[in-house]
């Protein structure tokens, strides 16, 4: 038997994430997503307020 057999294997290192440059379409999409999320949260707050 070899000296380093058995036991838990070390996990492989994940590659570093590359910094992706965002173009105008990506920035517009992110802005729309944030606006939609804010609108959804406002709607949920409004609906929960009416039930009281």
C-alpha distances in whole Angstrom, upper triangle without the diagonal:
4,7,9,8,10,14,17,17,19,23,24,27,30,33,36,39,41,45,47,51,53,56,59,58,55,57,60,57,56,59,60,57,58,61,60,58,61,63,61,61,65,65,63,65,68,67,66,69,71,70,71
4,6,6,10,13,15,15,17,20,21,24,28,30,33,36,38,42,44,48,50,53,57,56,53,54,57,55,53,57,58,55,56,59,59,56,59,62,60,59,63,64,61,63,66,66,64,67,70,69,70
4,6,9,11,14,14,16,19,21,23,27,29,32,35,38,41,43,47,49,53,56,55,52,54,57,54,52,56,57,54,55,58,58,55,58,61,59,58,62,63,60,62,65,65,63,66,69,68,68
4,7,9,11,10,12,15,17,20,23,25,28,31,34,38,40,44,46,49,52,52,48,50,53,51,49,52,53,50,51,55,54,52,54,57,55,54,58,59,57,58,62,61,60,63,65,64,65
4,7,9,9,12,15,17,20,23,26,29,32,35,38,40,44,46,49,53,52,48,50,53,50,49,52,53,50,51,54,53,51,54,56,54,53,57,58,56,57,61,60,59,62,64,63,64
4,7,8,11,14,17,20,23,26,29,32,35,38,40,44,46,49,52,51,47,49,52,49,47,51,51,48,49,52,51,49,52,54,52,51,55,55,53,55,58,57,56,59,61,60,61
4,6,9,12,15,18,21,25,27,30,33,36,38,42,44,47,50,49,45,47,50,47,45,48,49,46,46,50,49,46,49,51,49,48,52,53,50,52,55,54,53,56,58,57,58
4,7,9,12,15,18,21,24,26,30,33,35,39,40,44,46,45,42,43,46,43,41,45,45,42,43,46,45,43,45,48,45,45,48,49,47,48,52,51,49,52,55,54,54
4,6,9,12,15,18,21,24,27,30,32,36,38,41,44,43,40,41,44,41,40,43,44,41,41,45,44,42,44,47,45,44,48,49,47,48,52,51,50,53,55,54,55
4,6,9,12,15,18,21,24,27,29,33,35,38,41,40,37,39,41,39,37,40,42,38,39,43,42,40,42,45,43,42,46,47,45,47,50,50,48,51,54,53,54
4,6,9,12,15,17,21,24,26,30,31,35,38,37,33,35,38,35,33,37,38,35,35,39,38,36,39,42,40,39,43,44,42,44,47,47,46,48,51,50,51
4,6,9,12,15,18,21,23,27,29,32,36,35,31,33,36,34,32,36,37,34,35,38,38,36,39,41,40,39,43,44,42,44,47,47,46,49,52,51,53
4,6,9,12,15,18,21,24,26,30,33,32,29,31,34,32,30,33,35,32,33,36,36,34,37,40,38,38,41,43,41,43,46,46,45,48,51,50,51
4,6,9,12,15,17,21,23,26,29,29,25,27,30,28,26,30,31,28,29,33,33,31,33,36,35,35,38,40,38,40,43,43,43,45,48,48,49
4,6,9,12,14,18,21,24,27,27,24,25,28,27,25,29,30,28,29,32,33,31,34,36,35,35,39,40,39,41,44,44,44,46,49,49,51
4,6,9,12,16,18,21,25,25,22,23,26,25,23,26,28,26,27,30,31,29,32,35,34,34,37,39,38,39,42,43,43,45,48,48,49
4,6,9,12,15,18,21,21,18,19,22,21,19,23,25,23,23,27,27,26,28,31,31,31,34,36,35,36,39,40,40,42,45,45,47
4,6,9,12,15,19,19,16,18,21,20,19,22,24,23,23,27,28,27,29,32,32,32,35,36,36,38,40,41,42,44,46,47,48
4,6,9,13,16,17,14,15,18,18,16,19,22,21,21,24,26,25,27,30,30,30,33,35,35,36,39,40,40,42,45,46,47
4,6,9,13,13,11,12,16,15,14,17,19,19,19,23,24,23,25,28,28,29,31,33,34,35,37,39,39,41,43,45,46
4,7,10,11,9,10,14,14,13,16,18,18,19,22,23,23,25,27,28,29,31,33,34,35,37,39,40,41,44,45,47
4,7,8,6,6,10,10,10,12,15,15,16,18,20,20,22,24,25,26,28,30,31,32,34,36,37,38,41,42,44
4,6,5,6,9,10,11,13,14,16,17,19,20,21,23,25,26,27,29,31,32,33,35,36,38,39,41,43,45
4,5,5,6,9,10,11,12,14,15,17,18,20,21,23,24,26,27,29,30,32,33,35,36,38,39,41,43
4,5,5,6,9,10,11,12,14,15,16,18,20,21,22,24,26,27,29,30,31,33,35,36,38,40,42
4,5,5,6,9,10,11,12,14,15,17,18,20,21,23,24,26,27,29,30,32,33,35,36,38,40
4,5,5,6,9,10,11,12,14,15,17,18,20,21,23,24,26,27,29,30,32,33,35,37,39
4,5,5,6,9,10,11,12,14,15,16,18,20,21,22,24,26,27,29,30,32,33,35,37
4,5,5,6,9,10,10,12,14,15,16,18,20,21,22,24,26,27,29,30,32,34,36
4,5,5,6,9,10,11,12,14,15,17,18,20,21,23,24,26,27,29,31,32,34
4,5,5,6,9,10,11,12,14,16,17,18,20,21,23,24,26,27,29,31,33
4,5,5,6,9,10,10,12,14,15,16,18,20,21,22,24,26,27,29,31
4,5,5,6,9,10,10,12,14,15,16,18,20,21,23,24,26,28,30
4,5,5,6,9,10,11,12,14,15,17,18,20,21,23,25,26,28
4,5,5,6,9,10,11,12,14,15,16,18,20,21,23,25,27
4,5,5,6,9,10,10,12,14,15,16,18,20,21,23,25
4,5,5,6,9,10,11,12,14,15,17,18,20,22,24
4,5,5,6,9,10,11,12,14,15,16,19,21,22
4,5,5,6,9,10,10,12,14,15,17,19,21
4,5,5,6,9,10,11,12,14,16,17,19
4,5,5,6,9,10,11,12,14,16,18
4,5,5,6,9,10,10,13,15,16
4,5,5,6,9,10,11,13,15
4,5,5,6,8,10,11,13
4,6,5,6,9,10,12
4,6,5,6,9,11
4,5,5,7,10
4,6,6,7
4,6,6
4,6
4
